[in-house]
Amino acid sequence: VHVAEWVDGEKLSQSTADDVADLVNLGVVTYLTQLLDTGFFHADPHPGNLLVLDDGRIGLIDFGQVKQISGKARATLGKVMCALATRRRSKDEPWGVDEDLRELSRLGDELGVKLADGAPDPEGPAAVSMWLFDDAREPLPGGYEQSELSPRAPAQSLQSFPQDLVLVARSSVLIKGLAAKLDVKWSLASKWATTAVDVLDLDAPGVPRTNRARRLAAGAKKRCQRVLAPFVRRRLARQREA
């Protein structure tokens, strides 16, 4: 069944609204609710697919590319966000102290991220997580650089990346690019960590819980259930008939 709906709005990347930073944040929370709570998400959130509607809501269009990830991967991703958001820094280690980098490296290994031989550990795996999910203006450990075109970009050290997470990584890079284009300085991880502890019920000291994120997650889950329920019932009926 193919369903389409027309929505009127302006591209978020071209918005002149005074609260554009809040709108970007709303878009991120919407995306995170899909990713971390339901595990079924819009995998192409480039600037042209996010609209600001007349009533101030965010509209997502073009669901031609969607992806589903497992509960285990969602939980580990949530832990990565929390580890990035709460890592300790020092004057000599502005990217994070060694103990926290080692935790990021362990979580990267749990996700299935593999670096090429000779890549520094724990700096290499930690830099990959920071590059994907943290502030694009922050320094990276191990001599790595934020620019995707640099030979010192963390992606250059990757040997393999889990197939299930390729679209997650692509989506996070697109969202970070949108924030940079709108000159919104922030860390994705700091925004995502709060949502992660709420919807995944993680134990992460230093990361606050918010009832707002919980309500958004519950509402999105109910809407997804209403949409998917008819398809599930029809499929079960066909299986019984067979």
C-alpha positions as CSV (number, residue, x, y, z in Angstrom):
1,V,0.0,0.0,0.0
2,H,1.4,3.4,-1.1
3,V,0.2,6.3,0.9
4,A,1.1,10.0,0.2
5,E,0.1,13.2,1.8
6,W,0.7,16.8,0.7
7,V,2.2,19.1,3.3
8,D,2.9,22.9,3.0
9,G,6.0,24.3,4.5
10,E,9.5,25.8,4.0
11,K,12.7,23.8,4.0
12,L,14.3,23.9,7.5
13,S,17.7,24.7,6.0
14,Q,16.1,27.9,4.5
15,S,14.1,28.9,7.5
16,T,14.4,32.5,8.7
17,A,12.5,31.9,11.9
18,D,13.9,33.4,15.1
19,D,13.7,30.0,16.8
20,V,15.5,28.1,14.1
21,A,17.8,26.5,16.7
22,D,14.8,25.2,18.6
23,L,13.3,23.9,15.4
24,V,16.5,22.0,14.6
25,N,16.4,20.6,18.1
26,L,12.8,19.5,17.6
27,G,13.8,17.7,14.4
28,V,16.6,15.9,16.2
29,V,14.3,14.8,19.0
30,T,11.8,13.5,16.4
31,Y,14.5,11.6,14.6
32,L,15.9,10.1,17.8
33,T,12.4,9.0,18.9
34,Q,12.3,6.9,15.7
35,L,15.8,5.6,16.0
36,L,16.1,4.8,19.7
37,D,12.5,3.9,20.7
38,T,10.9,2.2,17.7
39,G,14.1,1.3,15.9
40,F,12.4,2.1,12.6
41,F,13.6,5.5,11.3
42,H,13.7,7.9,8.3
43,A,17.2,7.3,6.9
44,D,17.5,10.3,4.6
45,P,17.1,13.4,6.8
46,H,18.9,15.8,4.5
47,P,17.8,19.5,4.5
48,G,15.3,19.1,1.7
49,N,13.4,16.5,3.6
50,L,12.7,18.5,6.8
51,L,10.1,21.2,6.5
52,V,8.8,23.9,8.9
53,L,5.0,23.8,8.7
54,D,2.8,26.8,9.1
55,D,1.8,25.9,12.6
56,G,5.4,25.5,13.8
57,R,5.6,21.7,13.6
58,I,8.4,19.8,11.8
59,G,7.4,17.8,8.8
60,L,9.4,14.9,7.4
61,I,8.9,14.0,3.7
62,D,10.2,11.3,1.4
63,F,10.2,8.0,3.2
64,G,11.7,6.2,0.3
65,Q,14.7,5.3,2.5
66,V,14.0,3.8,5.9
67,K,15.9,1.4,8.2
68,Q,15.3,-0.8,11.2
69,I,17.9,-1.7,13.7
70,S,17.9,-4.2,16.6
71,G,17.2,-3.4,20.2
72,K,20.8,-4.4,21.2
73,A,22.3,-1.9,18.7
74,R,19.9,0.8,19.9
75,A,21.0,0.2,23.5
76,T,24.7,0.4,22.6
77,L,24.1,3.5,20.5
78,G,22.4,5.1,23.5
79,K,25.4,4.2,25.7
80,V,27.8,5.8,23.2
81,M,25.7,9.0,23.3
82,C,25.9,9.0,27.1
83,A,29.6,8.3,27.2
84,L,30.3,11.2,24.8
85,A,28.1,13.6,26.7
86,T,29.6,12.8,30.1
87,R,33.3,12.3,29.3
88,R,35.8,14.2,31.4
89,R,38.2,16.6,29.8
90,S,41.4,18.3,30.9
91,K,43.6,21.1,29.5
92,D,46.0,18.5,28.1
93,E,43.2,16.2,26.9
94,P,40.4,18.5,25.6
95,W,38.8,15.5,23.8
96,G,38.5,13.4,26.9
97,V,40.6,11.6,29.5
98,D,42.1,8.2,28.6
99,E,39.7,6.2,30.8
100,D,36.7,7.7,29.0
101,L,38.3,7.2,25.5
102,R,38.8,3.5,26.5
103,E,35.1,3.2,27.3
104,L,34.2,4.7,23.9
105,S,36.6,2.2,22.2
106,R,34.9,-0.7,24.1
107,L,31.4,0.4,22.9
108,G,32.7,0.8,19.4
109,D,33.9,-2.7,19.5
110,E,30.5,-3.8,20.8
111,L,28.8,-2.2,17.9
112,G,31.2,-4.0,15.4
113,V,33.3,-1.0,14.3
114,K,36.7,-2.3,13.2
115,L,39.7,0.0,12.5
116,A,42.7,-0.8,10.2
117,D,45.9,-2.2,11.6
118,G,48.1,0.5,13.0
119,A,45.2,2.8,14.1
120,P,45.8,4.1,17.6
121,D,43.7,2.6,20.3
122,P,41.7,3.9,22.2
123,E,42.1,7.2,20.2
124,G,40.9,5.8,16.9
125,P,37.6,4.2,17.9
126,A,36.8,7.2,20.2
127,A,37.5,9.6,17.3
128,V,35.1,7.8,15.1
129,S,32.3,8.2,17.7
130,M,33.1,11.9,18.2
131,W,33.3,12.5,14.5
132,L,29.9,10.9,13.9
133,F,27.9,12.1,16.9
134,D,29.7,15.0,18.7
135,D,30.2,18.7,17.9
136,A,31.9,19.2,14.6
137,R,34.0,22.0,16.0
138,E,35.5,19.9,18.8
139,P,39.1,18.6,18.6
140,L,39.7,14.9,18.0
141,P,42.2,12.6,19.7
142,G,45.1,10.8,18.0
143,G,45.8,13.6,15.5
144,Y,42.5,13.0,13.7
145,E,40.7,15.9,12.0
146,Q,37.0,16.7,11.6
147,S,37.0,17.4,7.8
148,E,35.6,14.5,5.8
149,L,38.1,15.3,3.0
150,S,41.2,15.2,5.2
151,P,43.5,12.2,5.0
152,R,43.4,12.3,8.8
153,A,39.6,12.0,9.0
154,P,38.6,9.1,11.3
155,A,36.8,7.4,8.4
156,Q,40.1,6.9,6.7
157,S,41.1,4.5,9.5
158,L,38.0,2.3,9.2
159,Q,38.5,-1.3,8.2
160,S,34.8,-2.2,8.4
161,F,31.6,-0.6,9.7
162,P,28.5,-2.6,10.6
163,Q,26.1,-2.7,7.7
164,D,23.1,-2.1,10.0
165,L,24.5,1.2,11.2
166,V,25.6,2.7,7.9
167,L,22.4,4.6,7.4
168,V,22.4,5.7,11.1
169,A,25.9,7.2,10.6
170,R,24.8,8.8,7.3
171,S,21.8,10.4,9.0
172,S,23.8,11.7,11.9
173,V,26.3,13.4,9.5
174,L,23.4,14.9,7.6
175,I,21.9,16.3,10.8
176,K,25.2,17.7,11.9
177,G,25.7,19.3,8.5
178,L,22.3,21.0,8.8
179,A,23.1,22.4,12.2
180,A,26.5,23.7,10.9
181,K,24.8,25.3,7.9
182,L,22.3,27.1,10.2
183,D,25.2,28.1,12.5
184,V,23.7,26.1,15.4
185,K,26.6,25.1,17.6
186,W,25.9,22.1,19.6
187,S,26.9,18.5,20.3
188,L,24.5,15.9,18.9
189,A,25.6,13.5,21.7
190,S,24.6,16.0,24.4
191,K,21.1,16.2,22.9
192,W,20.8,12.5,22.1
193,A,22.0,11.3,25.6
194,T,19.0,12.7,27.4
195,T,16.6,11.1,24.9
196,A,18.6,7.8,25.2
197,V,18.3,7.5,28.9
198,D,14.5,8.2,28.7
199,V,13.5,5.9,25.9
200,L,16.0,3.1,26.6
201,D,15.8,3.4,30.4
202,L,19.6,3.5,30.7
203,D,21.5,4.0,33.9
204,A,23.8,6.9,33.0
205,P,25.1,9.1,35.9
206,G,25.3,12.7,34.9
207,V,22.6,12.5,32.2
208,P,19.3,14.0,33.3
209,R,15.9,12.4,32.5
210,T,13.2,14.5,31.0
211,N,9.5,13.8,31.1
212,R,9.2,15.7,27.8
213,A,11.3,13.1,25.9
214,R,9.4,10.3,27.5
215,R,6.1,11.8,26.4
216,L,7.4,12.3,22.9
217,A,8.6,8.7,22.7
218,A,5.3,7.3,24.0
219,G,3.3,9.3,21.5
220,A,5.5,8.3,18.6
221,K,5.3,4.7,19.6
222,K,1.5,4.7,19.7
223,R,1.4,6.4,16.3
224,C,3.7,3.8,14.8
225,Q,1.6,1.0,16.3
226,R,-1.5,2.4,14.8
227,V,0.1,2.6,11.4
228,L,1.7,-0.8,11.5
229,A,-1.1,-2.7,13.2
230,P,-3.3,-3.2,10.0
231,F,-0.3,-4.6,8.0
232,V,0.6,-7.0,10.9
233,R,-3.0,-8.2,11.1
234,R,-3.3,-8.9,7.4
235,R,0.0,-10.7,7.4
236,L,-1.0,-12.9,10.3
237,A,-4.3,-13.6,8.6
238,R,-2.5,-14.7,5.4
239,Q,-0.3,-17.0,7.4
240,R,-3.3,-18.6,9.1
241,E,-5.0,-19.2,5.7
242,A,-1.8,-20.8,4.3
